[in-house]
Amino acid sequence: MQVLSSNERLAFLLAAMGGEVATATFDLMEPRRAAELKQLYRELQYEPPSREELEYVVDDFLKFFHMAVNSLGAASSSELRPDTPSEASPRKGEQRFTQITPSDDPVADLNRLDPYQISQAIGSDHPKTIALVLREIETSHAAKVLEILPAETRAATIVQLSCESTVPTAIARQVLKSTVNKACTITFRPETVDQSQALANLMRALNKQLRVELMDTLAAADADMAELVKSKLYIFSDIVRLTDRDVQKLLAQIETETLVVALQRCDQEIGDKLLSNLSKRARESIVEEMEFKQNVSDEEIELARRTIVETLAKLDESGEIKL
């Protein structure tokens, strides 16, 4: 292949990306160079570059681009954290990924990578670029990647996926290869911490008076978070911590139908605690009804248990029972 000048290489790239990009580029250039480039661009409309030439130019551009980005990143890192090692040590709860060596088949490589790695590699890209990558990989894999992306990005990507791709094959291949290389730098997934659950666990360990004070403070600062924490302060298994007398007070507030559903596929210790605090006749009636309710869905069971937990919470907060 003959050696190409910088203008020829740029003309090849603009020819591949289309007229809209080319026009915007010409407007930003010094007039004399823009005129030279326009002439080369027009010539390529009649005699387009070969696939080999285009792949060479695109690959050369991407190598230069990544080298520049990596240089900036390295400079920033050395300025901000001069003693930081190149790869952070994994922490407890982090998911480590099996490293792969990129092959000549970027699509196969992407299907071997974890969806999280791909999502981090393309998450900040234009939705059109994200759609390009998702079109090429297995549908189930693409769906998992899409789930990880932010809601706004997902919506914009879906719109792009509904449109036909017009990206030249050579450029699409380079984008896929670049995505693989970026994804391979993601070596682990940080542990996802549910802040509301962490706060709820902390609150549960405190005495009731202090918990009420802190919940009031949290509600004043962040009402939504306070509601989330409150919904997790009490759990179904708290029932086993109640005295028999308090369990009886709880049962007096629960509809029979709700109890029957909540006891389905229930932990034996919780079931025994509830049933043992019913009269013999009521217990036999509940057990009999449970036989006819074995096909209830997990959602129905969860709803029934949540209803019982809410009742338990009200009784505890009012002081009628004590956890």
N, C-alpha and C positions, 0 to 999 in steps of 0.2 A: 504494500500500500504506500502511495506517495505521501511525503510529509505535508501536512496541512498547516496553513498559517492560522494565526489566532482568529482573524476575521472569517476564514472559511469554517473553522470549528464552530464559531458562534452562529454563523449562517445555518449550518447543519442542525444545531440545536433549535433554532427558531423555526426552521422548516418542520421539524418534528412536533413542536408545540403548537403550531398554528398561527393564523393571521392576527388574532386578538393580542396574543402575547408579543408577537413580532412588532406590531404597531406601537404598543406601549413601550417596548424597548427602544425603538427608533426615536421616540419622543424625548427619551432621557439622555440621548447621546449627543456628543459634539457634532454639529451639522456635517462637517466634511467626512467624518468616519461613518455617520449614519447613511450618507449618500453611497459610499463604497459598499456598505453592508447591504443596503437595499438592492443594489445591482446584483450582488451575489445571491441574495434571497430570491430575486425574480428569476435568475438563471436556474435555480434549483426547482422552481415550479415546473419547468419544462424537462429538466433532467434530474430527478430526485436522487439523493445519495443512496448507495447500496446498503443493504442491511449490515454488512460487515463494517462499512464506514461509519454508519450511525451508531452501532454498538461500541465501536472504538471511541468515538467522540463522547458519547454519554458516559461510558465507563471512566474515561479520562477526567471528565468534569466531576463525577461523583467522588473519585479518589482525591482530587484537589479540594473539593468542598469539605469532605470528612476530615482531611488533614488540617484544614483551617479551623474547623469547629473543635477538633480534638486539641489543637494547639491553644485555642482560647480557653477551653475547659481546663487544660492542665495548668495554664498560667493562673487562672482564677483560683483553682484548688491550692496551688502552692502558695499563693498570697494569703489566702484565708486560713488554710490549715497546713502549714509547712511540715508538721510532724505526723500527719494522718497517713496511714498505710493505704496502698492502692485499692485494697478490698477490705471492707469492714468484716469483722468476725461475726458469725451468726449469733443471734440472741435467742433466748428461750422462746419457743413458740413460732419462730420463723421457719418457713418452708424452703428447704434447699432444693434447687433444680439440678437435674442431671445435665451436665454440659455436653454439647454436641459439636462436632467439627463440620462447618458448612461444606456442602457438596456442590456439584454443578447443577443440582435440581433444587432451586429455592422453594418450590411449592412443597416438595417432600420434606424439606427441612422445617418449614413452617408447621406442617402437620405433626412433626415430632416435638416441637417446642410446646411448652405449657401456655395455655391461653393468657395467663397473666403476663408472661414475658412479651407476648405479641401485643397485648393491650398497652403495655408501657412503652413499647417501641413506636406505636402509631398513634397513641392517645392525643398527642399535641399536633398531629398532622391535619391537613385539610380533610374534611369529610369525603371528598372525592378520592383522595389517596387511600383513606381507610377502606372505602368501598372497593377500591381496586384490589386491595389485599384480601378482603373477606370473600370476594367473588372466587378467588383462586383456591382457597383452602376448603377442606371438607365442611359440609353444612353444619354438622354438630359442633365442630371446632369453632367455626365462625360464630355460632350462636353463643358459645361460652365467652368468646372474646367480647362480643357485643354487650353481654350482661355486665361485664366489668367496667365498660366505658361509662363516663358521666351521662346523665339523662339527656342533656342538651346535645351532646356529641352523638348519642345513639339516634336521636330524632333526625338530626341532619344527615347522618350516614344512611338511614333507611331511605330518605328521599333520593340520595345519590344511587343507592342500590336499585331503585325503581327505574333509573335511566340507563340507557345503553352506553357502555363504555366506548370512548373514542380515542383512548390513549394508545399510541403506537406500541406494537409488541415489544420492540427493543427497549423502549423506555419503561414499559410495565415490568419487564424482566429485571431491569436495573433497580427499580423500586422494590421489587420482591427481595432481591439479593441484599439491598441496603437494609431492609426490614429485618432480615435474618441476622445480619451482622449486629444491628442494634439490639435485637432481642437476646442475642447470645451474651451481651454484657450484663443482662439482668440475671444475677446468680441466685437470688433468694427473694421470697415474698415476706415482708414484715407482718408480724402478727397483727390482726385486726382487733382492736380493743373496743368493746361496747361500753362507752362511758356511762351510760345510764345504768347498765347492769352492775358496773364496778361501784358506782355510787350507792345503788340499792344494797349491795352486799355490805358496804361500809355502814350504811344506816341501820341495817338489820343487827349489826354487832353492838350498837349503842343502846343505852337505856331509853325508855320511851320518852321521858321528858326532854332529854337532849336531842333526840331524833326529831321531835315536833318542832323544837326551836330551829334546828338546822334546815328542816324542810320548809319552814316559813321563810327563812333567809334565802333559800334557793328559789322559792316561788317568786319572791320579789325581784330577784336578779334574772331569772330565766323560767318563765311560767311553763313553757313547753317541756323543758327538761325536767322540771319538777313533776309534771304529770306523768312523764315516762318513768321516772324513778318510783313514783308512788304506785304505778301499776305493777312494779316488780318487787315491791317491799314484802308482799305476802305471796306465798306459793302453796300449792295444793298439799305438799308433804308436811306443811306446818301443822296439819291436823294431828299428827302423831305426837306433837309436843304439848297438846292440850290435855288437861285433866279430864276424866270421864264426865264430870259435871259440866265442864265447859263444852265438851262435844255434844252433850244433850241439849244445851242451850243453842248451839249452832244448828243441830238437826231440827229443832223446833221452828227455825226460820227458813227451812229449805223445802221446796215442793217435792213431792214423791217422785214425779216424773224426772226432775232434775237429778235427784239422787240416783235413780236407777241408771240413767245414762252415764253419769260421772263414775259409777262403779265398774262400768264395762272395761275389761282389760286393765284393771287397776292394780297397783302394787299391793301385794297381800297384806302387808303391815297396815297400810292405810285403810284397806277394805275391812280388815278385822276390827280396827279401831272404831270405825263408823257402825258397822253391823252389831258389834257387841254392846253398843249403847242404845240399841233399839229394843223394844219389848219383843218377846218371842213371837207374838202374832205379827207385829210390824216387820220383823226380820224375815219371817217366812214369806210374807207377801212381797217384800222387796226382791228376795232371791227368786221367787216364782216369776215376777215380772221381768227380771234380768234375763231369764231364759228366752223370752220372746223379743228381747231387744239386742240380741247379739250381733245383728247386722248394721248397727248404727255406724256412721262414718267417724273418722278421727276428728273431723271438724266439729261434729255434734258433741263428741266427748269433751273436746277442749273447751267448747262454749259452756257446757254444763259445769265443768270444773272451775272455769273462770267465774261463773255466777256464784259458786260456793265460796271461792276465795274472796270475792268482793264482799260477801256477807260476813265472812270471818273478819275481814279488815274493819268493817263498820263496828262490829261487836267489840273488837280489841281497842279501837280508837275511842269508843264510848266508855270503855272500862267495864263492860258487862262480862267479858272474858279476859283472860290474861295469858299472853304468850311468854 
